Amino acid sequence: MRLIFRRQTLLLVVFFITTGSLDAGEAIEGRWAADPHYCGGGTSLLIVYAAALRWGDAACAVKRSYRVKDTWHIGASCPVDGAISDVPVRIELRGERLLLEWASAPPQELHRCP
């Protein structure tokens, strides 16, 4: 009985971690930019959808995600140089701002666009 319970719990944990969308993503869904002047477009604009991210020229599908407090850890699948690549993304919500860590790039603070 204990083994069955552990197996069911493990399956639920795996399901929630490997889901292909941002759970409770409404808090981070939308348009974000380093400066409000960039909200109209350009390479400094991040667009967060429930199951996708767009950062500059990269349009990525969210393959897995999990949330710890106000931080989303995302495994995104992005086209890079003609091939699909797994890209780690970390988004930390800070009110109307967020801290974006995209792959190995330095963290960048973004503001919510109106």
Residue, then its C-alpha position, 0 to 999 in steps of 0.5 A: m500500500r505504501l509503495i502504491f501511494r509513493r508511486q502515485t505521488l511521484l507520478l503527480v510530481v512528475f506531471f506537474i514538473t513536466t507540464g508544457s505550460l506556465d502554471a499560474g502564468e497569468a502573473i507573468e504573461g504579457r509583454w516585458a521590456a528593459d525600458p518602456h520605450y522598447c514596448g513597441g517591439g525590438t530585441s529587448l522585448l520579452i513576450v510571455y504566453a502560457a506555453a511559449l516565450r518570445w525574446g527578440d528573434a527567438a520564439c520558443a515553446v515551453k516544454r517544462s516548467y515549475r514554480v518556486k514562490d515567485t520564480w519560474h524555472i522553464g525548459a524552453s525549446c528554441p530554434v538556434d542556428g537552424a536546429i532546435s535547442d533546449v534553453p534554460v530560462r528563469i523568470e523571477l517576478r518582482g511586482e511590476r518588474l521581473l528578473l530574466e535569466w535566459a540561458s547563460a546571458p547575464p540577468q536582466e531586469l524588465h518592466r511590464c509594458p502597458 
